[in-house]
Amino acid sequence: MATTTLKSHTLRAMEFILKTDVYFVLAKSSTWPDEENPTPETPETELDTPITYKKVQQVYLVIPDDEGTIEYGDTFWSVVPEENALAELARWVFIRSSFEYDEHPLVTFRQVGVVSGLVPKETVPPGQMALDPDEVEDPGVLEIIDNRAVMTRKEDQREVISFIVEF
């Protein structure tokens, strides 16, 4: 079988950061069989009942770097300008959004996903960042899914969700 090059992966990352239809989605209000241990994700895992969507607000090409300014997990990352992406093999993308208490329902959720290709209904005003499921014409393609222990949105808090995606 042929091998995909690191530059090819970097090109996929560069294409991803140009997308304007990428959203986080909170899903699954129903319980896990064992609430302390969410069901592990597989490449076949789907979202269970989307609750709310939020357009990705920050997106950067990044590389692991001990001197980096972005901390994700136990790794530090540095932002790479697009013009340096191929030279630095920046095949990772950092994405982040905040779910404000007053723009999303105060619910319990157990899944966080990232979708691309989402199409809002024609009735949604241009520039609206937060969407309810009934405001979505086409949810697009599920790119990432993270099954989590139960999380409850509260009226006085903001959830900041971020992922680093490797291409």
N, C-alpha and C positions, 0 to 999 in steps of 0.2 A: 504494500500500500504506500502511496506517496505521502510525503510529509508537508504540512503547511508551515511556511516560514514565519519567523517572528515579525518580519516586516508586514506580512499579510495580516497577522493578528493586529498589528498597529494600525493598518489601514481600516480594519473593521471598527476599531475604537474611534478613529478619526471620523468615520461616517456616523457613528452613534452620537457623538457630541453635537452634530449638526441637526439632528432630528428635533423637531419642534412639537412633537406629539407624544412625548414621554410623560407618564404619570405614575405616581405611587398610588397604590390602592390598599385600603384597609378592608379586611374581610373576615368572615367566620365569626358570627356571634354565638353559634352553638358550641357546646362543650366538647373537649377531647375525651376519649375513653378514660384516660388518666390525665387529669388536669395538670399534674406536676411534671409530666413527661409528654410533650406534644408529639404527635405522629411525625416521624422523620420524613423529610421531603425526598422525592425521587424526581428524575427528569420527567416523569409522567404526572406528577402532582398538579392538580388544578386548584384554582381559587374556589372556596366554598362561600357563596353568597356575598358579593361585594357590598360594602357598606358606604364607602365614600372614596373619592378620588382627589388627588392634589397634583397639579402640574409640577414637574421637577423645576426647582428654582435655581439651583446651582449645578453646574456640570463642568468638570475639568478633566483633562488628560493628566495622569499622575504616574509617578514611578516610586518604588520603595527607596527611602533615603533616610538614614539615621539623623540627618540634619533637617529633615522636612518639618513643615509647620502644620500638617494635617495628621492627627492621630486617629487611627482606625484599628480597632482590636489592639494587638500588641506591636503594631508596626507604625512607623512614621513615613509620611509620603510627601513628595514635593510636586507642585504643579509644573507642568511642562507646556511651554507655548506650542501652539500647533505647528509652527514652522520648524521646531526642533524635534517633533514627535518621532519621525522615522530614525533620525540619528540616535535618539535616546531610547528607542524601542518602547515608547510609552503605550503599552497595550492594555493599560488599566484606565478605567473611568470612575471618577468620584462623582456621585450624585447626592443631592440633599434637598429636602423640603421641610417646612414646618407646618404642622396641622394646628391652626389657631383654634382656641376654644369657641370662638364666636362664628366660625365659618364652616364647621362640620358638626354632625350630630355627636352628642355625648353618649358614647356607646362602649360596649365591651367588644374587643376584637382579639383574634388569635393568629391571623395571617397578615403579612405585609407582602405585597407584590409590586413589581414594576412592569408596566405594559407600554408598548410602543405601538403607534398606529391608531391610537384612540381617536374617535371622531365624535365630538359633541353634537347634540341635536341642533338643528338650525335655529331653534328658539333661544339658545344659550347666547348671552351677550358676548361679543368679542372681548378677549382679555380676561374672562372669568377663569380663575385658577382652581377653584374648588368646585367639584361636581358631585351631585347625588347620582345614584345609579339610573334614575329615571330621566336624567339629562344627557345620557350617553346613547348615541345611535349605534356605535360599534366599539366594543371595548378593546379592539386591537389584539396584539399578540402578547401573551404572558412571557416576559423575558426572564424574570427572577421571581422566586417565591421563598419566603422564610416563614416556617411554622414556628410559633412562639407560645410561651406560657401566656395565660390570660393577661390582658392589659385593659384597664378601664380608663377612658378619657374622662377628665374632670373639668368642671366649669372654670377653674382658675389655673389651668395648666396648658402648656403648649407641648406637643410632641414634635421633636426634631428627629427625623428619620434620615439616615444616610446609609449608602452602600458603596463599596468599591467593587466594580465589575471587571473581571479579567476577560479579555478577548483573545 
